[in-house]
């Protein structure tokens, strides 16, 4: 298992439907944790990089209705 964190800034605040879809992402094999920083509009996802790629994580988030605006570099 190769754990990896990726962070995205999002535009529009997720509503109840989007939050339910994001919560369901935790059931996707390979997604370990999803965290929001509402104050800074940042969504951070910990996932198993041996199971999926960063682009796949972004696609899952978009499909859940998240308005991703940019990928953030983690220090």
N, CA, C and O atoms as CSV, one atom per row, in Angstrom:
chain,resi,resn,atom,element,x,y,z
A,1,UNK,N,N,0.847,-1.167,0.000
A,1,UNK,CA,C,0.000,0.000,0.000
A,1,UNK,C,C,0.902,1.244,0.000
A,1,UNK,O,O,1.827,1.363,0.804
A,2,UNK,N,N,0.608,2.148,-0.911
A,2,UNK,CA,C,1.342,3.401,-1.024
A,2,UNK,C,C,0.357,4.544,-0.788
A,2,UNK,O,O,-0.419,4.903,-1.673
A,3,UNK,N,N,0.401,5.107,0.411
A,3,UNK,CA,C,-0.537,6.178,0.742
A,3,UNK,C,C,-0.055,7.495,0.166
A,3,UNK,O,O,1.135,7.808,0.190
A,4,UNK,N,N,-1.007,8.259,-0.352
A,4,UNK,CA,C,-0.701,9.522,-1.005
A,4,UNK,C,C,-1.808,10.507,-0.661
A,4,UNK,O,O,-2.982,10.143,-0.589
A,5,UNK,N,N,-1.421,11.753,-0.450
A,5,UNK,CA,C,-2.380,12.827,-0.197
A,5,UNK,C,C,-2.429,13.753,-1.397
A,5,UNK,O,O,-1.398,14.062,-1.996
A,6,UNK,N,N,-3.611,14.190,-1.741
A,6,UNK,CA,C,-3.784,15.189,-2.785
A,6,UNK,C,C,-4.780,16.222,-2.265
A,6,UNK,O,O,-5.745,15.884,-1.580
A,7,UNK,N,N,-4.528,17.484,-2.602
A,7,UNK,CA,C,-5.412,18.559,-2.143
A,7,UNK,C,C,-5.891,19.366,-3.339
A,7,UNK,O,O,-5.146,19.622,-4.284
A,8,UNK,N,N,-7.157,19.758,-3.267
A,8,UNK,CA,C,-7.776,20.556,-4.314
A,8,UNK,C,C,-8.482,21.744,-3.682
A,8,UNK,O,O,-9.036,21.643,-2.588
A,9,UNK,N,N,-8.456,22.848,-4.368
A,9,UNK,CA,C,-9.289,23.985,-3.982
A,9,UNK,C,C,-10.599,23.828,-4.759
A,9,UNK,O,O,-10.597,23.422,-5.921
A,10,UNK,N,N,-11.698,24.149,-4.111
A,10,UNK,CA,C,-12.994,24.056,-4.782
A,10,UNK,C,C,-13.661,25.419,-4.777
A,10,UNK,O,O,-13.388,26.264,-3.925
A,11,UNK,N,N,-14.545,25.611,-5.754
A,11,UNK,CA,C,-15.238,26.885,-5.902
A,11,UNK,C,C,-16.494,26.925,-5.057
A,11,UNK,O,O,-16.471,27.361,-3.906
A,12,UNK,N,N,-17.578,26.471,-5.633
A,12,UNK,CA,C,-18.883,26.493,-4.964
A,12,UNK,C,C,-18.900,25.520,-3.787
A,12,UNK,O,O,-18.429,24.387,-3.883
A,13,UNK,N,N,-19.458,25.999,-2.673
A,13,UNK,CA,C,-19.578,25.163,-1.479
A,13,UNK,C,C,-20.483,23.968,-1.784
A,13,UNK,O,O,-21.581,24.159,-2.306
A,14,UNK,N,N,-20.049,22.733,-1.470
A,14,UNK,CA,C,-20.888,21.556,-1.723
A,14,UNK,C,C,-22.175,21.595,-0.900
A,14,UNK,O,O,-22.176,21.964,0.274
A,15,UNK,N,N,-23.255,21.206,-1.548
A,15,UNK,CA,C,-24.548,21.137,-0.869
A,15,UNK,C,C,-24.764,19.746,-0.285
A,15,UNK,O,O,-23.859,18.911,-0.310
A,16,UNK,N,N,-25.960,19.498,0.241
A,16,UNK,CA,C,-26.254,18.202,0.873
A,16,UNK,C,C,-26.080,17.001,-0.057
A,16,UNK,O,O,-25.562,15.966,0.363
A,17,UNK,N,N,-26.507,17.128,-1.310
A,17,UNK,CA,C,-26.365,16.015,-2.252
A,17,UNK,C,C,-24.896,15.703,-2.524
A,17,UNK,O,O,-24.489,14.541,-2.541
A,18,UNK,N,N,-24.108,16.755,-2.737
A,18,UNK,CA,C,-22.680,16.570,-2.999
A,18,UNK,C,C,-21.978,15.973,-1.774
A,18,UNK,O,O,-21.103,15.118,-1.910
A,19,UNK,N,N,-22.361,16.423,-0.600
A,19,UNK,CA,C,-21.739,15.892,0.622
A,19,UNK,C,C,-22.046,14.411,0.809
A,19,UNK,O,O,-21.190,13.647,1.256
A,20,UNK,N,N,-23.271,14.003,0.465
A,20,UNK,CA,C,-23.615,12.576,0.539
A,20,UNK,C,C,-22.789,11.774,-0.467
A,20,UNK,O,O,-22.316,10.681,-0.158
A,21,UNK,N,N,-22.618,12.324,-1.674
A,21,UNK,CA,C,-21.825,11.636,-2.698
A,21,UNK,C,C,-20.353,11.554,-2.282
A,21,UNK,O,O,-19.691,10.543,-2.516
A,22,UNK,N,N,-19.853,12.614,-1.670
A,22,UNK,CA,C,-18.467,12.604,-1.191
A,22,UNK,C,C,-18.308,11.594,-0.067
A,22,UNK,O,O,-17.305,10.884,-0.007
A,23,UNK,N,N,-19.282,11.526,0.816
A,23,UNK,CA,C,-19.238,10.549,1.899
A,23,UNK,C,C,-19.208,9.128,1.343
A,23,UNK,O,O,-18.535,8.256,1.892
A,24,UNK,N,N,-19.937,8.898,0.254
A,24,UNK,CA,C,-19.956,7.579,-0.376
A,24,UNK,C,C,-18.605,7.229,-1.004
A,24,UNK,O,O,-18.309,6.051,-1.206
A,25,UNK,N,N,-17.786,8.230,-1.314
A,25,UNK,CA,C,-16.456,7.961,-1.882
A,25,UNK,C,C,-15.584,7.162,-0.923
A,25,UNK,O,O,-14.683,6.441,-1.351
A,26,UNK,N,N,-15.847,7.289,0.356
A,26,UNK,CA,C,-15.066,6.549,1.349
A,26,UNK,C,C,-15.237,5.048,1.194
A,26,UNK,O,O,-14.432,4.267,1.700
A,27,UNK,N,N,-16.289,4.650,0.494
A,27,UNK,CA,C,-16.529,3.228,0.233
A,27,UNK,C,C,-15.763,2.722,-0.990
A,27,UNK,O,O,-15.683,1.516,-1.220
A,28,UNK,N,N,-15.203,3.643,-1.769
A,28,UNK,CA,C,-14.439,3.258,-2.959
A,28,UNK,C,C,-13.127,2.644,-2.501
A,28,UNK,O,O,-12.395,3.232,-1.705
A,29,UNK,N,N,-12.839,1.455,-3.014
A,29,UNK,CA,C,-11.611,0.761,-2.636
A,29,UNK,C,C,-10.411,1.602,-3.040
A,29,UNK,O,O,-10.230,1.902,-4.220
A,30,UNK,N,N,-9.597,1.982,-2.078
A,30,UNK,CA,C,-8.423,2.790,-2.338
A,30,UNK,C,C,-8.508,4.174,-1.721
A,30,UNK,O,O,-7.480,4.781,-1.421
A,31,UNK,N,N,-9.732,4.688,-1.526
A,31,UNK,CA,C,-9.900,5.982,-0.861
A,31,UNK,C,C,-9.864,5.719,0.646
A,31,UNK,O,O,-10.647,4.922,1.161
A,32,UNK,N,N,-8.955,6.391,1.344
A,32,UNK,CA,C,-8.821,6.157,2.785
A,32,UNK,C,C,-9.476,7.252,3.622
A,32,UNK,O,O,-10.083,6.966,4.654
A,33,UNK,N,N,-9.355,8.504,3.181
A,33,UNK,CA,C,-9.892,9.595,3.988
A,33,UNK,C,C,-10.180,10.807,3.113
A,33,UNK,O,O,-9.439,11.096,2.173
A,34,UNK,N,N,-11.254,11.509,3.427
A,34,UNK,CA,C,-11.611,12.751,2.740
A,34,UNK,C,C,-11.812,13.806,3.821
A,34,UNK,O,O,-12.579,13.607,4.763
A,35,UNK,N,N,-11.104,14.943,3.673
A,35,UNK,CA,C,-11.196,16.007,4.677
A,35,UNK,C,C,-11.461,17.347,4.000
A,35,UNK,O,O,-10.892,17.653,2.953
A,36,UNK,N,N,-12.340,18.140,4.620
A,36,UNK,CA,C,-12.673,19.478,4.128
A,36,UNK,C,C,-12.055,20.527,5.043
A,36,UNK,O,O,-11.991,20.352,6.259
A,37,UNK,N,N,-11.605,21.613,4.439
A,37,UNK,CA,C,-11.261,22.825,5.168
A,37,UNK,C,C,-12.171,23.888,4.560
A,37,UNK,O,O,-11.817,24.526,3.568
A,38,UNK,N,N,-13.335,24.072,5.155
A,38,UNK,CA,C,-14.340,24.979,4.590
A,38,UNK,C,C,-13.863,26.424,4.582
A,38,UNK,O,O,-14.198,27.182,3.673
A,39,UNK,N,N,-13.087,26.810,5.582
A,39,UNK,CA,C,-12.607,28.189,5.684
A,39,UNK,C,C,-11.739,28.564,4.485
A,39,UNK,O,O,-11.826,29.681,3.976
A,40,UNK,N,N,-10.891,27.616,4.033
A,40,UNK,CA,C,-9.983,27.883,2.917
A,40,UNK,C,C,-10.449,27.244,1.611
A,40,UNK,O,O,-9.756,27.335,0.598
A,41,UNK,N,N,-11.621,26.596,1.624
A,41,UNK,CA,C,-12.175,25.907,0.442
A,41,UNK,C,C,-11.208,24.882,-0.126
A,41,UNK,O,O,-10.941,24.854,-1.327
A,42,UNK,N,N,-10.688,24.038,0.762
A,42,UNK,CA,C,-9.734,22.999,0.353
A,42,UNK,C,C,-10.302,21.631,0.711
A,42,UNK,O,O,-10.824,21.424,1.806
A,43,UNK,N,N,-10.190,20.721,-0.217
A,43,UNK,CA,C,-10.604,19.335,-0.038
A,43,UNK,C,C,-9.355,18.478,-0.159
A,43,UNK,O,O,-8.634,18.566,-1.153
A,44,UNK,N,N,-9.095,17.655,0.838
A,44,UNK,CA,C,-7.890,16.829,0.844
A,44,UNK,C,C,-8.299,15.365,0.904
A,44,UNK,O,O,-9.158,14.980,1.698
A,45,UNK,N,N,-7.674,14.551,0.055
A,45,UNK,CA,C,-8.020,13.142,-0.030
A,45,UNK,C,C,-6.761,12.308,0.161
A,45,UNK,O,O,-5.740,12.541,-0.486
A,46,UNK,N,N,-6.851,11.334,1.061
A,46,UNK,CA,C,-5.776,10.351,1.232
A,46,UNK,C,C,-6.225,9.089,0.508
A,46,UNK,O,O,-7.331,8.595,0.728
A,47,UNK,N,N,-5.359,8.574,-0.355
A,47,UNK,CA,C,-5.732,7.388,-1.121
A,47,UNK,C,C,-4.534,6.471,-1.310
A,47,UNK,O,O,-3.391,6.862,-1.075
A,48,UNK,N,N,-4.811,5.257,-1.735
A,48,UNK,CA,C,-3.786,4.251,-2.000
A,48,UNK,C,C,-3.344,4.407,-3.456
A,48,UNK,O,O,-4.080,4.059,-4.380
A,49,UNK,N,N,-2.140,4.932,-3.647
A,49,UNK,CA,C,-1.634,5.207,-4.994
A,49,UNK,C,C,-1.314,3.936,-5.760
A,49,UNK,O,O,-1.124,3.988,-6.975
A,50,UNK,N,N,-1.249,2.805,-5.091
A,50,UNK,CA,C,-1.040,1.551,-5.817
A,50,UNK,C,C,-2.353,1.042,-6.414
A,50,UNK,O,O,-2.350,0.109,-7.218
A,51,UNK,N,N,-3.470,1.649,-6.025
A,51,UNK,CA,C,-4.795,1.248,-6.525
A,51,UNK,C,C,-5.381,2.232,-7.532
A,51,UNK,O,O,-6.154,1.838,-8.406
A,52,UNK,N,N,-5.019,3.510,-7.416
A,52,UNK,CA,C,-5.592,4.515,-8.313
A,52,UNK,C,C,-4.638,5.684,-8.447
A,52,UNK,O,O,-3.691,5.834,-7.676
A,53,UNK,N,N,-4.911,6.505,-9.443
A,53,UNK,CA,C,-4.086,7.675,-9.708
A,53,UNK,C,C,-4.806,8.935,-9.232
A,53,UNK,O,O,-6.012,8.933,-8.988
A,54,UNK,N,N,-4.043,9.985,-9.111
A,54,UNK,CA,C,-4.568,11.279,-8.696
A,54,UNK,C,C,-5.685,11.751,-9.626
A,54,UNK,O,O,-6.675,12.323,-9.170
A,55,UNK,N,N,-5.526,11.513,-10.922
A,55,UNK,CA,C,-6.542,11.916,-11.896
A,55,UNK,C,C,-7.864,11.193,-11.652
A,55,UNK,O,O,-8.938,11.756,-11.862
A,56,UNK,N,N,-7.773,9.944,-11.208
A,56,UNK,CA,C,-8.979,9.171,-10.902
A,56,UNK,C,C,-9.699,9.764,-9.704
A,56,UNK,O,O,-10.926,9.858,-9.694
A,57,UNK,N,N,-8.936,10.165,-8.695
A,57,UNK,CA,C,-9.519,10.794,-7.509
A,57,UNK,C,C,-10.248,12.078,-7.918
A,57,UNK,O,O,-11.378,12.318,-7.493
A,58,UNK,N,N,-9.597,12.895,-8.741
A,58,UNK,CA,C,-10.215,14.141,-9.204
A,58,UNK,C,C,-11.499,13.848,-9.983
A,58,UNK,O,O,-12.503,14.538,-9.805
A,59,UNK,N,N,-11.470,12.838,-10.837
A,59,UNK,CA,C,-12.659,12.482,-11.617
A,59,UNK,C,C,-13.791,12.023,-10.701
A,59,UNK,O,O,-14.947,12.375,-10.935
A,60,UNK,N,N,-13.486,11.250,-9.671
A,60,UNK,CA,C,-14.512,10.811,-8.726
A,60,UNK,C,C,-15.128,12.001,-7.998
A,60,UNK,O,O,-16.339,12.041,-7.786
A,61,UNK,N,N,-14.300,12.965,-7.617
A,61,UNK,CA,C,-14.801,14.148,-6.936
A,61,UNK,C,C,-15.699,14.977,-7.856
A,61,UNK,O,O,-16.748,15.464,-7.436
A,62,UNK,N,N,-15.280,15.130,-9.102
A,62,UNK,CA,C,-16.107,15.881,-10.064
A,62,UNK,C,C,-17.439,15.182,-10.296
A,62,UNK,O,O,-18.486,15.825,-10.378
A,63,UNK,N,N,-17.386,13.857,-10.401
A,63,UNK,CA,C,-18.618,13.089,-10.595
A,63,UNK,C,C,-19.550,13.221,-9.394
A,63,UNK,O,O,-20.770,13.125,-9.533
A,64,UNK,N,N,-18.969,13.440,-8.214
A,64,UNK,CA,C,-19.769,13.637,-7.004
A,64,UNK,C,C,-20.360,15.047,-6.942
A,64,UNK,O,O,-21.180,15.347,-6.075
A,65,UNK,N,N,-19.932,15.910,-7.874
A,65,UNK,CA,C,-20.500,17.248,-7.930
A,65,UNK,C,C,-19.632,18.340,-7.336
A,65,UNK,O,O,-20.081,19.477,-7.185
A,66,UNK,N,N,-18.382,18.007,-6.993
A,66,UNK,CA,C,-17.485,19.002,-6.404
A,66,UNK,C,C,-16.934,19.900,-7.515
A,66,UNK,O,O,-16.489,19.419,-8.557
A,67,UNK,N,N,-16.971,21.196,-7.274
A,67,UNK,CA,C,-16.495,22.196,-8.224
A,67,UNK,C,C,-14.993,22.424,-8.002
A,67,UNK,O,O,-14.594,23.423,-7.403
A,68,UNK,N,N,-14.169,21.491,-8.490
A,68,UNK,CA,C,-12.714,21.611,-8.332
A,68,UNK,C,C,-12.186,22.732,-9.213
A,68,UNK,O,O,-12.504,22.801,-10.400
A,69,UNK,N,N,-11.380,23.607,-8.630
A,69,UNK,CA,C,-10.830,24.721,-9.409
A,69,UNK,C,C,-9.336,24.580,-9.648
A,69,UNK,O,O,-8.831,25.025,-10.679
A,70,UNK,N,N,-8.618,23.966,-8.707
A,70,UNK,CA,C,-7.177,23.763,-8.912
A,70,UNK,C,C,-6.652,22.701,-7.963
A,70,UNK,O,O,-7.207,22.460,-6.890
A,71,UNK,N,N,-5.563,22.074,-8.392
A,71,UNK,CA,C,-4.829,21.129,-7.542
A,71,UNK,C,C,-3.796,21.938,-6.780
A,71,UNK,O,O,-3.144,22.815,-7.347
A,72,UNK,N,N,-3.649,21.646,-5.505
A,72,UNK,CA,C,-2.697,22.378,-4.667
A,72,UNK,C,C,-1.470,21.522,-4.396
A,72,UNK,O,O,-1.578,20.312,-4.196
A,73,UNK,N,N,-0.311,22.152,-4.392
A,73,UNK,CA,C,0.929,21.465,-4.058
A,73,UNK,C,C,1.014,21.352,-2.539
A,73,UNK,O,O,0.829,22.336,-1.823
A,74,UNK,N,N,1.292,20.159,-2.061
A,74,UNK,CA,C,1.437,19.943,-0.628
A,74,UNK,C,C,2.905,20.081,-0.246
A,74,UNK,O,O,3.786,19.549,-0.922
A,75,UNK,N,N,3.153,20.787,0.824
A,75,UNK,CA,C,4.541,21.007,1.262
A,75,UNK,C,C,4.969,19.921,2.217
A,75,UNK,O,O,6.104,19.932,2.695
